[in-house]
Amino acid sequence: MGADETRRLLLLRHAKSAWPDMADSERPLNDRGRRDAPVMGRWLRDGGYVPDVVLCSTARRTRDTWALLAGELDAKPDVRYEQRIYEATALSLLHLLREAGDDYRTVLLIGHNPGIAELAVGIAQMTDGPAAEPLERVREKFPTAAVAVLEFKGDWADLIPGEARMIDFAVPRNVPE
């Protein structure tokens, strides 16, 4: 792939989790989360947003989200579980994406707020009119199991703030089952 190749970044906030008396990193998904993750997997598949590689936090709720979503993709992307995603800032996530490797056209990053939302807003180009709608929705709220889809030209190592176009944003409650 060359430097003028279009890359696609899928940013997914983990599905809704339960709050039992346990360590934050071990929180499981709740019923809604177990329902929403496969819905978003089908949305990704049907939209043509199937990843080549998945960068997933090591927290239980992100791993469970990936397991439920993966069954709907009809694909077997490479998966990397990354401790660095847990509690990461937007800048830390950007550095991680720069390491993705240019063999991958589409990267799915499964993580946590506020890092996921801040990254989405930070790397997105400012636009006007109808093209601005996905970004405006992300700015308003990035709920659990939501996915932002961004595109940019170039290599992953060259991804910088303000350079990606946000082309889509989906929330489970708005996706037909």
Number of C-alpha atoms within 10 A of each C-alpha: 12 10 12 10 13 14 21 25 24 24 24 30 25 31 32 23 21 15 13 10 8 9 9 13 14 17 19 23 22 15 12 15 23 19 18 25 28 24 21 29 24 22 23 20 17 12 10 10 19 24 24 17 20 23 23 25 25 20 23 17 28 29 19 21 30 24 14 20 24 21 14 18 21 11 12 13 17 12 15 14 15 17 13 15 23 19 18 19 19 21 15 15 20 22 15 18 19 16 11 19 13 17 12 17 19 23 25 25 27 28 31 24 19 14 20 27 25 17 19 29 20 18 20 21 18 16 13 8 6 7 14 17 16 19 23 15 15 22 13 10 11 22 18 20 28 23 29 25 23 24 19 23 17 16 21 25 15 14 18 16 15 14 17 23 23 28 16 19 20 21 20 22 12 8 12 9 12
